[in-house]
Amino acid sequence: MSSSFGTLLRITTFGESHGVGIGVIIDGCPAGLPITTEEIQVALDRRRPGQSDLTTPRKEADQVEVLSGVFRDETTGTPISLLIRNKDQASHDYSHIEHAYRPSHADYTYDVKYGRRDYRGGGRSSARETAARVAAGVVAGKLLAQYGVRAQSYVSQVGAIAVPVGYEQLDLGLIDSNLVRCPHPETAERMAELIRQTRDRHDTVGGLVTGVVQGVPVGLGEPVFDKLHAELGKAMLSINAVKGFEYGSGFAGTLLFGSEHNDAFYTDENGAVRTRTNHSGGIQGGISNGQDIYFRVAFKPVATILQAQATINDQGEEISLAGRGRHDPCVLPRAVPIVDAMTNLVLADMLLRARANKV
Ligand SMILES: Cc1cc2nc3c(=O)[nH]c(=O)nc-3n(C[C@H](O)[C@H](O)[C@H](O)COP(=O)(O)O)c2cc1C
């Protein structure tokens, strides 16, 4: 079983939802990168539960401790270990699933695969694990910043309510101007209303996060199996509750003819090679072409709803099960920093790998 991700910049996450804590070891980070505990904490605060009435009311402070690899606010080139202790566990909220399988959660598959399961909060299958990724993503983001690369993401759809324009027409500085993390304020209000209505009906709702990476140099990504979009796809699909990933023109591009879809090259006034359109999403042949990278990640309406549902127990008997405790009616606002983190980790790893490609 692997809990590691990345090649040259490699992370290993550990911990369960209701154990002592969760954390990450980051190996391969170059020395001399400026980083502070506060910077990591800012990112964790964007993911933490209980941040607004649109998320789970669980109140986890998610305070990060830097155990190693950083000295006087700079990386030392040695493994960086980050620990987040679990504080607000309410394990009794999960006693009803000790022997029962929540529909569309990971209880059944974990039980059959391992023959045992930490049912409290979902154990390792809990999205709490993603806090460790968010912490590691800050370190990767600092590496990218040294090269002028910046990844951002935002909520572009909740249920059927979608931002009506592309990222180029949005002010991405507005992402954190509202609780939904949607930089289109009128749409954000309608999304928030839908999330509240869904919560009050004891249901859940899904949606889309759009990712954008700007300032990417030409040449990130490997030509065959580790294509840049393949790595991004794996990174995004490894996030809990993700059902789909598309980049550039994605599935909609299949409706165009080649003559409409091809991105014409030109040389701009500074002599830089550019393309007039960007259906490629900044990636050609698995390698970044210097244009913006953009992609979309689909999140399902998450499994735990506070309504009775038909399921079975671990004896195979049919039972009725209602969710208990404090859950997210819509994970999209909290998913944004997780998408940012996974984007940073892929791009930073590819940047180091690209530097190893040529003498
Ligand atoms: C930020 C975030 C918060 C989540 N919170 C919940 C939750 O409160 N209740 C729930 O049932 N699932 C939640 N999930 C999703 C589950 O972790 C996930 O659906 C489960 O592990 C099964 O995996 P799968 O949906 O990827 O197949 C959350 C996911 C994310 C990204």
The ligand as an SDF file (V2000), in Angstrom:
LIG
                    3D

 31 33  0  0  0  0  0  0  0  0999 V2000
  -13.0490   18.5760    1.8390 C   0  0  0  0  0  0  0  0  0  0  0  0
  -13.8360   17.2890    1.8330 C   0  0  0  0  0  0  0  0  0  0  0  0
  -14.7210   17.0410    2.8670 C   0  0  0  0  0  0  0  0  0  0  0  0
  -15.4860   15.8710    2.8790 C   0  0  0  0  0  0  0  0  0  0  0  0
  -16.4140   15.7160    3.8800 N   0  0  0  0  0  0  0  0  0  0  0  0
  -17.2450   14.6390    3.8190 C   0  0  0  0  0  0  0  0  0  0  0  0
  -18.3080   14.5010    4.7710 C   0  0  0  0  0  0  0  0  0  0  0  0
  -18.5080   15.3520    5.6470 O   0  0  0  0  0  0  0  0  0  0  0  0
  -19.1030   13.3930    4.6700 N   0  0  0  0  0  0  0  0  0  0  0  0
  -18.9180   12.4480    3.6970 C   0  0  0  0  0  0  0  0  0  0  0  0
  -19.6630   11.4800    3.6370 O   0  0  0  0  0  0  0  0  0  0  0  0
  -17.9220   12.5640    2.7920 N   0  0  0  0  0  0  0  0  0  0  0  0
  -17.1010   13.6290    2.8240 C   0  0  0  0  0  0  0  0  0  0  0  0
  -16.1020   13.7430    1.8860 N   0  0  0  0  0  0  0  0  0  0  0  0
  -15.9290   12.6990    0.8600 C   0  0  0  0  0  0  0  0  0  0  0  0
  -15.4160   11.3640    1.3850 C   0  0  0  0  0  0  0  0  0  0  0  0
  -14.1580   11.4770    2.0050 O   0  0  0  0  0  0  0  0  0  0  0  0
  -15.3510   10.3800    0.2050 C   0  0  0  0  0  0  0  0  0  0  0  0
  -16.5090   10.4380   -0.5530 O   0  0  0  0  0  0  0  0  0  0  0  0
  -15.1670    8.9540    0.7070 C   0  0  0  0  0  0  0  0  0  0  0  0
  -13.8750    8.7880    1.2330 O   0  0  0  0  0  0  0  0  0  0  0  0
  -15.3810    7.9020   -0.3930 C   0  0  0  0  0  0  0  0  0  0  0  0
  -14.4780    8.0990   -1.4520 O   0  0  0  0  0  0  0  0  0  0  0  0
  -14.9250    8.4340   -2.9550 P   0  0  0  0  0  0  0  0  0  0  0  0
  -16.1390    9.3110   -2.8730 O   0  0  0  0  0  0  0  0  0  0  0  0
  -13.7440    9.1760   -3.5240 O   0  0  0  0  0  0  0  0  0  0  0  0
  -15.2130    7.1310   -3.6290 O   0  0  0  0  0  0  0  0  0  0  0  0
  -15.3240   14.9170    1.8420 C   0  0  0  0  0  0  0  0  0  0  0  0
  -14.4240   15.1710    0.8020 C   0  0  0  0  0  0  0  0  0  0  0  0
  -13.6900   16.3450    0.7760 C   0  0  0  0  0  0  0  0  0  0  0  0
  -12.7510   16.6120   -0.3630 C   0  0  0  0  0  0  0  0  0  0  0  0
  1  2  1  0
  2  3  1  0
  2 30  2  0
  3  4  2  0
  4  5  1  0
  4 28  1  0
  5  6  2  0
  6  7  1  0
  6 13  1  0
  7  8  2  0
  7  9  1  0
  9 10  1  0
 10 11  2  0
 10 12  1  0
 12 13  2  0
 13 14  1  0
 14 15  1  0
 14 28  1  0
 15 16  1  0
 16 17  1  0
 16 18  1  0
 18 19  1  0
 18 20  1  0
 20 21  1  0
 20 22  1  0
 22 23  1  0
 23 24  1  0
 24 25  2  0
 24 26  1  0
 24 27  1  0
 28 29  2  0
 29 30  1  0
 30 31  1  0
M  END
$$$$
